Amino acid sequence: MTIAVLFAAIAGLCAAAAIVEFAGAPRPARRPHGQSSAGGRLGGMTVLLARIARPAAARAAPHDMRSKISAAGAPLGLDARDVMALKGAGALIGVLLALPLVTALPGRLGIVALLCAPGAGFLVPDLALARLARARGARMSREVADVLDLLRVAVQAGLPVSRALAEVGHRCGGLLSDELRATATRLQLGATRDDAFGELVTRCPIASVATLAAAVARADRHGAPLAPALESIAAEARSDQARMLRDEAARAAPKIQLVVALVLVPAVMLLVAAVLVQTLL
């Protein structure tokens, strides 16, 4: 009962702090067009937890944290300090969840769980960001070939690179098109091409976008034509996509065989057994 009362008190304090923080937090006027709720209640709780734990993040965030957040699409509008606050909160939650296991697990397993839980909770935000980045990269890999073909057509028609990016971004749908449109907006607002395309590469975790940025930089520096490079990058992207589909089909065959062995064969055997039982009776 003592442990239960302690946990109840901690939960009450956290709830009170959350209510106070949530009441004083400014709310956005409206959500941007096309932006989802990002997980609904879970996303709101994550943002709230980050705001509460953010003052405790005294240590500066690692240099690559911003790149990880950008590759994941900046979920819930979090920045590097918010993620570091979430990592600290995850470590604390891991300790609280492991405390009951100290006496419940046999031997020294409880102590091991108590020692490992903070590290596991600290790494959860990193794993979540990596998973979001992989998902974004997979979606962009399916879009990149068509987008680059349209970009090549726009460049061959005589449009400058910034205008071509804007036109392709407006006329196509998808994550990559949105990033191209954002890059065109940065260029129109006065950002240098190195900064704009560097941000594009950071937010698009696929190799084709990095090659595109290198091709644009090479065209600016040496005057090389950009359209042939775009055609080559698009062809390579289609080749990679076809190879990915073949690999997925190859991995699907054993799964199908496993389903046949574990589901269909026992079902047929049950039918045969039912007929035999009925015949014997």
DOTOR-572717 format. One record per residue: residue number from 1; residue in one letter; x, y, z of N, C-alpha, C, O in turn. Coordinates in steps of 0.05 Angstrom, whole numbers. Example, Ala and Ser with C-alpha at 12.3 -4.5 7.8 and 13.67 -1.06 7.14 Angstrom:
2
> n;res;nc1;nc2;nc3;cac1;cac2;cac3;cc1;cc2;cc3;oc1;oc2;oc3
> 1;A;264;-114;156;246;-90;156;264;-66;156;285;-66;169
> 2;S;257;-45;142;273;-21;143;258;1;157;268;23;161
This chain:
281
> n;res;nc1;nc2;nc3;cac1;cac2;cac3;cc1;cc2;cc3;oc1;oc2;oc3
> 1;M;17;-24;0;0;0;0;17;25;0;9;45;-12
> 2;T;40;24;13;57;48;14;67;56;-13;67;80;-20
> 3;I;75;36;-29;84;42;-56;61;53;-73;65;72;-89
> 4;A;38;42;-70;15;51;-85;8;80;-78;2;96;-95
> 5;V;9;87;-52;4;114;-44;25;133;-55;18;156;-63
> 6;L;50;124;-55;72;141;-66;67;147;-95;70;170;-104
> 7;F;61;126;-110;56;130;-139;32;148;-143;32;165;-162
> 8;A;11;145;-127;-13;162;-130;-6;191;-125;-15;209;-139
> 9;A;12;196;-105;20;224;-99;36;235;-122;32;258;-130
> 10;I;55;219;-133;71;228;-156;53;234;-180;56;255;-193
> 11;A;33;217;-185;15;221;-207;-1;247;-203;-6;261;-222
> 12;G;-10;252;-178;-25;276;-173;-9;301;-177;-19;321;-188
> 13;L;16;301;-168;34;324;-173;39;329;-202;38;352;-212
> 14;C;44;307;-217;48;310;-246;23;321;-260;24;338;-278
> 15;A;-1;311;-252;-26;321;-264;-30;350;-257;-39;365;-275
> 16;A;-24;358;-233;-28;387;-226;-9;404;-242;-17;425;-252
> 17;A;17;396;-244;35;411;-260;27;412;-289;31;433;-303
> 18;A;17;390;-299;8;390;-327;-16;409;-332;-16;423;-352
> 19;I;-35;409;-313;-58;427;-316;-49;456;-316;-58;472;-332
> 20;V;-31;463;-297;-21;491;-295;-6;498;-321;-11;520;-331
> 21;E;11;481;-331;26;487;-355;8;489;-379;12;507;-396
> 22;F;-11;471;-381;-29;471;-404;-47;496;-404;-53;507;-425
> 23;A;-55;505;-380;-72;528;-378;-58;554;-386;-69;572;-398
> 24;G;-32;555;-380;-16;579;-387;-3;578;-414;9;598;-422
> 25;A;-5;555;-428;9;553;-454;-8;567;-476;-32;565;-476
> 26;P;5;583;-494;-10;595;-516;-19;574;-536;-4;555;-541
> 27;R;-42;578;-547;-53;560;-566;-52;572;-594;-57;596;-597
> 28;P;-45;557;-615;-45;568;-642;-73;575;-651;-93;563;-643
> 29;A;-73;595;-668;-99;605;-678;-113;584;-695;-137;580;-693
> 30;R;-97;571;-712;-109;551;-730;-87;532;-738;-63;539;-737
> 31;R;-95;509;-747;-76;489;-756;-70;493;-786;-89;498;-801
> 32;P;-45;492;-795;-40;495;-823;-54;474;-840;-60;452;-831
> 33;H;-60;483;-865;-75;466;-883;-59;440;-889;-36;442;-896
> 34;G;-73;418;-887;-60;392;-894;-45;379;-871;-36;357;-873
> 35;Q;-43;394;-848;-29;382;-825;-48;365;-809;-69;375;-802
> 36;S;-41;341;-802;-58;323;-787;-55;329;-758;-39;345;-750
> 37;S;-72;315;-742;-71;319;-713;-47;306;-700;-43;310;-677
> 38;A;-31;291;-716;-5;279;-707;-9;262;-682;5;264;-663
> 39;G;-28;244;-685;-32;225;-664;-53;232;-644;-57;217;-624
> 40;G;-69;255;-648;-91;261;-631;-83;266;-602;-65;282;-597
> 41;R;-96;252;-584;-90;257;-555;-62;249;-548;-49;263;-531
> 42;L;-51;228;-561;-23;221;-555;-4;243;-562;15;248;-548
> 43;G;-8;255;-586;9;277;-594;7;301;-575;27;313;-568
> 44;G;-18;308;-566;-21;330;-547;-7;324;-521;5;342;-509
> 45;M;-9;299;-511;5;292;-486;35;294;-489;49;301;-471
> 46;T;45;286;-513;74;287;-517;84;316;-517;104;322;-504
> 47;V;69;334;-530;77;362;-530;75;374;-502;93;389;-494
> 48;L;55;366;-487;52;376;-460;75;366;-442;85;381;-426
> 49;L;82;341;-445;104;330;-429;130;344;-436;147;349;-419
> 50;A;134;350;-462;158;364;-470;159;392;-458;181;401;-449
> 51;R;136;406;-457;136;432;-445;142;432;-415;155;450;-405
> 52;I;132;411;-402;137;409;-373;166;403;-367;178;415;-350
> 53;A;177;384;-383;205;375;-377;226;392;-390;250;388;-385
> 54;R;218;411;-407;238;426;-422;256;442;-404;280;444;-409
> 55;P;246;455;-382;265;470;-365;286;452;-352;307;462;-344
> 56;A;280;426;-349;300;409;-336;322;400;-355;342;388;-346
> 57;A;319;406;-381;340;398;-400;362;419;-400;364;436;-417
> 58;A;379;417;-379;400;437;-376;423;432;-396;435;451;-405
> 59;R;428;407;-403;450;401;-421;442;408;-450;419;403;-458
> 60;A;460;418;-465;455;425;-493;450;400;-509;462;379;-504
> 61;A;433;403;-529;427;380;-546;450;373;-564;466;391;-571
> 62;P;454;348;-572;475;341;-590;472;355;-617;451;364;-624
> 63;H;494;357;-631;494;372;-657;477;358;-678;465;372;-695
> 64;D;475;332;-677;460;318;-697;430;315;-690;415;303;-705
> 65;M;422;326;-667;394;323;-659;376;338;-679;354;329;-686
> 66;R;384;362;-687;368;378;-706;365;363;-732;343;364;-745
> 67;S;386;349;-741;384;334;-766;364;311;-763;349;305;-782
> 68;K;365;298;-740;346;276;-736;317;286;-736;300;273;-748
> 69;I;313;308;-723;286;319;-722;276;328;-750;253;324;-757
> 70;S;294;340;-765;287;349;-792;281;325;-810;262;326;-826
> 71;A;297;304;-808;293;280;-824;266;267;-817;253;255;-834
> 72;A;258;269;-792;232;258;-784;209;276;-790;186;269;-785
> 73;G;214;300;-802;192;318;-809;184;337;-786;162;348;-787
> 74;A;201;340;-766;194;357;-743;167;350;-731;149;367;-732
> 75;P;163;326;-721;137;318;-712;128;335;-688;143;341;-670
> 76;L;102;342;-689;89;358;-667;102;385;-663;97;398;-643
> 77;G;119;394;-682;132;419;-679;154;420;-658;160;442;-648
> 78;L;165;397;-650;185;396;-629;212;405;-640;218;401;-664
> 79;D;228;417;-623;255;424;-630;275;407;-614;266;389;-599
> 80;A;301;414;-616;321;397;-603;318;397;-572;322;376;-559
> 81;R;311;420;-561;309;422;-532;284;406;-522;285;394;-501
> 82;D;263;406;-538;239;391;-531;246;361;-531;238;346;-513
> 83;V;261;352;-551;267;323;-553;286;315;-529;282;294;-518
> 84;M;305;333;-522;322;327;-500;305;326;-474;311;309;-456
> 85;A;285;343;-471;268;342;-448;252;316;-447;249;305;-426
> 86;L;242;308;-471;228;282;-472;246;259;-465;237;240;-452
> 87;K;271;260;-473;290;239;-466;294;237;-436;295;215;-424
> 88;G;297;260;-423;300;260;-394;275;250;-380;276;235;-361
> 89;A;251;259;-391;226;249;-379;223;219;-383;213;205;-366
> 90;G;232;209;-407;231;181;-411;248;165;-392;240;143;-383
> 91;A;272;175;-386;289;162;-366;275;161;-339;277;141;-325
> 92;L;263;184;-331;249;184;-305;226;165;-304;221;151;-285
> 93;I;210;164;-326;187;146;-327;197;117;-326;185;100;-314
> 94;G;220;111;-340;231;84;-339;238;76;-310;234;53;-303
> 95;V;249;95;-295;256;88;-267;230;83;-251;229;64;-235
> 96;L;210;99;-255;185;95;-240;171;69;-247;160;56;-230
> 97;L;172;62;-273;160;36;-281;176;12;-272;165;-9;-267
> 98;A;203;16;-268;219;-7;-259;220;-11;-229;228;-32;-220
> 99;L;211;9;-214;211;6;-185;195;-18;-175;205;-32;-158
> 100;P;171;-23;-185;156;-46;-175;170;-73;-182;165;-93;-169
> 101;L;186;-73;-203;199;-97;-212;223;-105;-194;232;-128;-196
> 102;V;232;-87;-178;256;-93;-161;249;-116;-142;266;-134;-138
> 103;T;225;-115;-131;217;-137;-112;201;-159;-126;199;-181;-115
> 104;A;191;-153;-150;174;-174;-163;191;-194;-178;184;-218;-179
> 105;L;213;-186;-190;230;-204;-205;248;-220;-186;256;-210;-165
> 106;P;254;-245;-194;271;-261;-176;300;-253;-177;310;-243;-198
> 107;G;314;-258;-156;343;-254;-155;351;-225;-159;339;-207;-147
> 108;R;371;-221;-176;381;-194;-182;369;-183;-207;378;-162;-217
> 109;L;349;-196;-219;338;-186;-243;324;-159;-239;323;-142;-257
> 110;G;313;-155;-215;300;-130;-209;319;-107;-210;313;-85;-220
> 111;I;343;-111;-199;364;-90;-199;373;-85;-227;378;-62;-235
> 112;V;376;-106;-243;384;-103;-271;363;-87;-286;369;-69;-302
> 113;A;337;-93;-282;316;-78;-295;316;-49;-286;311;-31;-303
> 114;L;321;-44;-261;322;-16;-251;346;-1;-264;343;23;-269
> 115;L;368;-14;-269;391;-1;-281;387;3;-311;396;23;-322
> 116;C;373;-15;-324;369;-13;-353;346;5;-361;345;15;-383
> 117;A;326;7;-344;302;22;-351;307;52;-358;296;61;-377
> 118;P;324;67;-343;329;94;-351;341;97;-378;334;115;-394
> 119;G;360;79;-385;372;81;-412;352;75;-434;352;88;-455
> 120;A;335;55;-429;314;49;-448;295;72;-452;288;79;-475
> 121;G;286;84;-430;269;107;-433;282;131;-446;269;146;-460
> 122;F;308;134;-441;323;156;-454;326;153;-484;327;173;-498
> 123;L;326;128;-494;330;123;-522;303;121;-537;304;120;-562
> 124;V;281;121;-524;255;118;-538;250;141;-558;242;135;-580
> 125;P;255;167;-551;251;188;-571;269;185;-595;260;191;-618
> 126;D;294;175;-592;312;171;-615;301;149;-633;301;152;-657
> 127;L;291;128;-621;279;106;-637;254;116;-652;250;108;-675
> 128;A;238;132;-639;214;143;-652;222;161;-675;209;159;-697
> 129;L;242;178;-672;250;195;-694;262;179;-717;257;186;-740
> 130;A;277;158;-711;289;142;-732;267;127;-748;268;125;-772
> 131;R;246;118;-734;224;105;-747;209;124;-765;202;117;-788
> 132;L;204;148;-756;190;168;-772;207;176;-797;196;179;-818
> 133;A;233;178;-793;251;184;-815;251;162;-836;250;168;-860
> 134;R;251;137;-827;250;115;-847;223;115;-862;223;110;-886
> 135;A;202;121;-848;176;121;-861;175;144;-882;164;140;-904
> 136;R;185;167;-875;186;190;-894;204;183;-917;197;189;-940
> 137;G;227;171;-912;244;163;-934;231;143;-953;235;145;-977
> 138;A;216;124;-942;203;104;-959;182;118;-977;179;111;-1000
> 139;R;167;137;-965;146;150;-981;159;168;-1003;149;169;-1026
> 140;M;181;181;-996;194;198;-1016;208;182;-1038;209;191;-1061
> 141;S;217;158;-1031;230;141;-1051;210;132;-1073;217;129;-1096
> 142;R;184;130;-1065;164;123;-1085;156;147;-1102;144;143;-1124
> 143;E;162;171;-1093;154;195;-1108;176;207;-1124;171;223;-1143
> 144;V;201;201;-1117;223;217;-1128;227;215;-1158;234;235;-1171
> 145;A;222;192;-1170;226;189;-1199;207;207;-1214;216;221;-1233
> 146;D;181;206;-1208;162;223;-1222;167;253;-1218;165;269;-1236
> 147;V;175;260;-1193;180;288;-1187;204;298;-1203;204;320;-1213
> 148;L;225;282;-1204;249;290;-1219;244;292;-1249;255;309;-1262
> 149;D;227;275;-1259;220;277;-1288;205;303;-1294;211;316;-1314
> 150;L;187;310;-1277;173;336;-1280;192;359;-1277;190;379;-1291
> 151;L;210;357;-1258;230;378;-1254;248;381;-1279;255;403;-1286
> 152;R;255;358;-1291;271;359;-1316;256;373;-1338;268;389;-1353
> 153;V;231;367;-1341;215;379;-1362;213;410;-1357;215;425;-1376
> 154;A;210;418;-1332;208;446;-1326;235;460;-1332;235;483;-1342
> 155;V;257;447;-1326;283;459;-1331;288;461;-1361;299;481;-1371
> 156;Q;281;440;-1376;284;440;-1405;267;461;-1418;274;471;-1439
> 157;A;244;468;-1405;227;489;-1416;238;517;-1412;227;536;-1422
> 158;G;260;520;-1397;273;545;-1394;268;559;-1367;276;582;-1363
> 159;L;254;545;-1349;249;557;-1323;274;557;-1305;289;537;-1306
> 160;P;279;577;-1290;301;576;-1270;295;555;-1249;272;546;-1246
> 161;V;316;548;-1234;313;525;-1215;292;532;-1194;275;515;-1187
> 162;S;292;556;-1183;273;563;-1162;245;562;-1172;227;552;-1159
> 163;R;240;572;-1196;213;572;-1208;205;543;-1215;182;536;-1211
> 164;A;224;527;-1225;218;499;-1231;210;484;-1206;191;468;-1206
> 165;L;225;489;-1184;218;475;-1158;190;483;-1149;174;466;-1140
> 166;A;183;509;-1151;157;518;-1143;135;506;-1160;114;498;-1149
> 167;E;139;505;-1186;118;494;-1204;114;464;-1198;91;455;-1197
> 168;V;135;449;-1195;133;420;-1190;120;416;-1162;103;398;-1159
> 169;G;128;433;-1143;116;430;-1116;86;436;-1116;71;423;-1100
> 170;H;77;455;-1132;48;461;-1133;32;441;-1149;9;436;-1143
> 171;R;44;429;-1169;29;412;-1187;30;383;-1179;14;367;-1189
> 172;C;47;375;-1161;49;347;-1152;40;346;-1122;41;366;-1108
> 173;G;32;323;-1115;25;318;-1087;44;299;-1074;55;282;-1087
> 174;G;48;301;-1048;66;283;-1034;85;299;-1017;88;323;-1018
> 175;L;100;283;-1001;119;295;-983;142;309;-997;150;332;-990
> 176;L;153;296;-1018;175;308;-1032;167;334;-1046;183;353;-1047
> 177;S;144;334;-1058;134;359;-1071;131;381;-1051;137;404;-1057
> 178;D;121;375;-1027;119;396;-1006;147;407;-999;150;431;-995
> 179;E;166;389;-997;193;398;-990;205;415;-1012;219;435;-1007
> 180;L;200;408;-1037;210;424;-1060;197;452;-1060;210;472;-1065
> 181;R;171;453;-1054;157;478;-1053;168;496;-1030;171;520;-1033
> 182;A;174;483;-1007;186;498;-985;214;508;-992;221;530;-984
> 183;T;229;492;-1007;256;501;-1016;253;525;-1035;269;544;-1033
> 184;A;234;524;-1053;230;547;-1071;222;572;-1056;231;594;-1063
> 185;T;206;569;-1035;199;591;-1018;223;603;-1004;225;628;-1002
> 186;R;241;586;-994;265;597;-981;282;612;-1001;293;633;-995
> 187;L;284;602;-1025;300;616;-1046;287;643;-1053;302;662;-1057
> 188;Q;261;644;-1054;248;669;-1061;250;689;-1038;250;713;-1043
> 189;L;253;680;-1014;256;698;-991;285;707;-987;291;722;-968
> 190;G;303;698;-1004;331;708;-1003;352;689;-992;375;697;-989
> 191;A;344;664;-986;364;645;-976;383;637;-999;375;636;-1022
> 192;T;407;631;-992;426;622;-1012;419;593;-1021;406;579;-1007
> 193;R;429;586;-1044;423;559;-1054;436;538;-1037;424;516;-1032
> 194;D;459;543;-1026;472;524;-1009;456;519;-984;452;496;-976
> 195;D;446;540;-972;430;537;-948;403;524;-954;394;506;-939
> 196;A;390;532;-975;363;521;-982;365;492;-989;349;476;-979
> 197;F;385;484;-1005;387;456;-1013;399;440;-990;394;416;-989
> 198;G;415;452;-973;424;437;-949;401;430;-931;400;408;-920
> 199;E;382;449;-927;359;443;-911;342;422;-925;330;404;-912
> 200;L;340;422;-952;325;402;-966;337;374;-962;322;355;-958
> 201;V;363;372;-964;376;346;-960;372;336;-931;368;312;-927
> 202;T;372;354;-912;368;346;-884;340;336;-880;336;317;-865
> 203;R;320;348;-892;292;341;-888;284;317;-906;262;306;-901
> 204;C;300;310;-925;293;288;-943;314;266;-941;335;268;-954
> 205;P;309;246;-924;330;225;-919;332;204;-940;330;180;-934
> 206;I;336;212;-965;340;193;-987;364;203;-1004;370;226;-1004
> 207;A;377;184;-1017;402;190;-1031;396;207;-1056;413;223;-1064
> 208;S;373;203;-1069;367;218;-1093;366;248;-1089;374;263;-1107
> 209;V;356;257;-1066;355;285;-1061;383;297;-1057;388;319;-1066
> 210;A;400;282;-1043;428;291;-1040;441;293;-1067;457;312;-1072
> 211;T;436;274;-1085;448;275;-1112;436;299;-1128;451;312;-1143
> 212;L;410;305;-1124;398;328;-1137;412;353;-1128;418;371;-1144
> 213;A;416;356;-1101;429;380;-1091;457;383;-1102;466;405;-1109
> 214;A;472;361;-1104;499;362;-1115;498;369;-1145;516;384;-1154
> 215;A;478;360;-1160;476;367;-1188;470;396;-1192;481;409;-1210
> 216;V;453;407;-1175;446;436;-1177;471;453;-1170;477;472;-1184
> 217;A;485;445;-1150;510;459;-1143;531;458;-1165;545;477;-1171
> 218;R;533;434;-1177;552;431;-1200;544;448;-1224;561;460;-1237
> 219;A;518;450;-1229;508;466;-1251;513;496;-1246;520;510;-1264
> 220;D;510;504;-1221;515;532;-1214;545;539;-1216;553;561;-1224
> 221;R;562;520;-1208;590;525;-1206;604;524;-1233;621;540;-1240
> 222;H;597;503;-1249;611;498;-1274;594;503;-1299;604;502;-1321
> 223;G;569;510;-1295;552;514;-1318;543;489;-1333;535;490;-1356
> 224;A;545;466;-1320;537;441;-1333;507;440;-1336;493;451;-1319
> 225;P;497;428;-1357;468;426;-1361;455;409;-1339;466;388;-1331
> 226;L;432;418;-1329;420;404;-1306;401;382;-1315;397;363;-1301
> 227;A;389;385;-1339;368;366;-1348;379;338;-1351;366;319;-1341
> 228;P;402;333;-1363;413;306;-1365;418;293;-1337;414;269;-1333
> 229;A;428;310;-1319;432;299;-1292;406;291;-1279;405;270;-1265
> 230;L;385;307;-1282;360;300;-1271;349;274;-1283;337;257;-1269
> 231;E;352;271;-1309;343;246;-1323;358;222;-1312;346;201;-1308
> 232;S;384;225;-1308;399;203;-1297;391;196;-1269;389;172;-1262
> 233;I;386;216;-1252;378;211;-1224;351;198;-1224;346;180;-1208
> 234;A;333;206;-1241;306;194;-1242;308;165;-1251;294;148;-1240
> 235;A;324;159;-1271;328;132;-1280;339;114;-1258;331;91;-1254
> 236;E;359;124;-1244;371;109;-1222;350;105;-1199;350;83;-1187
> 237;A;334;125;-1194;313;122;-1174;293;100;-1182;284;85;-1165
> 238;R;285;100;-1207;267;79;-1216;280;51;-1214;266;31;-1207
> 239;S;305;50;-1220;319;24;-1217;320;15;-1188;315;-9;-1182
> 240;D;325;34;-1170;325;27;-1142;298;18;-1132;295;0;-1116
> 241;Q;277;32;-1142;250;25;-1134;242;-3;-1145;229;-18;-1130
> 242;A;250;-9;-1169;245;-36;-1180;260;-58;-1164;248;-79;-1159
> 243;R;284;-52;-1157;299;-71;-1140;287;-75;-1113;286;-97;-1102
> 244;M;276;-53;-1102;263;-54;-1076;238;-72;-1078;232;-87;-1060
> 245;L;223;-68;-1100;198;-84;-1103;205;-114;-1106;191;-131;-1096
> 246;R;227;-120;-1121;235;-148;-1124;244;-159;-1097;237;-182;-1091
> 247;D;258;-144;-1081;265;-153;-1054;241;-158;-1037;240;-178;-1022
> 248;E;221;-140;-1038;197;-145;-1022;182;-169;-1031;171;-184;-1015
> 249;A;181;-174;-1058;168;-198;-1068;183;-223;-1059;171;-243;-1053
> 250;A;210;-222;-1059;225;-245;-1050;221;-251;-1020;220;-274;-1012
> 251;R;218;-229;-1004;213;-234;-976;185;-243;-971;179;-255;-950
> 252;A;166;-237;-989;139;-245;-985;134;-275;-989;116;-286;-978
> 253;A;151;-287;-1007;147;-316;-1013;149;-334;-988;131;-350;-984
> 254;P;170;-331;-971;170;-348;-947;147;-343;-928;137;-361;-915
> 255;K;138;-318;-927;115;-312;-909;90;-326;-920;74;-337;-904
> 256;I;86;-327;-946;63;-341;-957;65;-371;-952;45;-384;-945
> 257;Q;89;-381;-955;93;-410;-949;88;-416;-919;77;-437;-913
> 258;L;95;-398;-901;90;-402;-873;60;-402;-867;51;-418;-851
> 259;V;46;-383;-880;17;-383;-877;4;-409;-887;-14;-420;-873
> 260;V;13;-418;-910;3;-443;-921;8;-467;-902;-9;-484;-897
> 261;A;33;-467;-891;40;-490;-873;26;-489;-847;19;-510;-836
> 262;L;21;-465;-836;10;-463;-809;-21;-460;-809;-33;-465;-788
> 263;V;-33;-453;-831;-62;-448;-831;-76;-467;-850;-95;-481;-842
> 264;L;-68;-467;-876;-83;-482;-895;-80;-512;-891;-99;-527;-892
> 265;V;-55;-521;-887;-51;-550;-884;-65;-561;-859;-79;-582;-861
> 266;P;-64;-548;-835;-80;-558;-813;-110;-558;-818;-124;-575;-809
> 267;A;-119;-538;-833;-148;-537;-839;-156;-560;-856;-177;-573;-851
> 268;V;-140;-567;-876;-146;-590;-893;-145;-616;-877;-162;-634;-880
> 269;M;-125;-618;-859;-123;-642;-843;-147;-645;-824;-156;-667;-819
> 270;L;-157;-623;-814;-181;-624;-797;-205;-634;-812;-221;-649;-802
> 271;L;-208;-625;-837;-230;-634;-854;-228;-664;-859;-248;-679;-857
> 272;V;-204;-673;-865;-200;-702;-870;-205;-718;-844;-218;-739;-846
> 273;A;-196;-708;-821;-201;-722;-796;-231;-722;-790;-241;-743;-780
> 274;A;-245;-701;-796;-274;-700;-791;-288;-721;-808;-306;-735;-798
> 275;V;-280;-724;-833;-293;-744;-851;-286;-772;-841;-304;-789;-841
> 276;L;-261;-777;-832;-254;-803;-822;-269;-810;-796;-279;-833;-793
> 277;V;-272;-791;-778;-287;-796;-753;-316;-802;-759;-328;-821;-748
> 278;Q;-328;-787;-778;-355;-792;-785;-359;-820;-798;-378;-834;-793
> 279;T;-339;-828;-814;-341;-854;-827;-338;-877;-806;-353;-896;-808
> 280;L;-319;-874;-787;-316;-894;-767;-340;-897;-749;-347;-919;-740
> 281;L;-352;-874;-742;-375;-876;-725;-400;-887;-739;-421;-889;-726
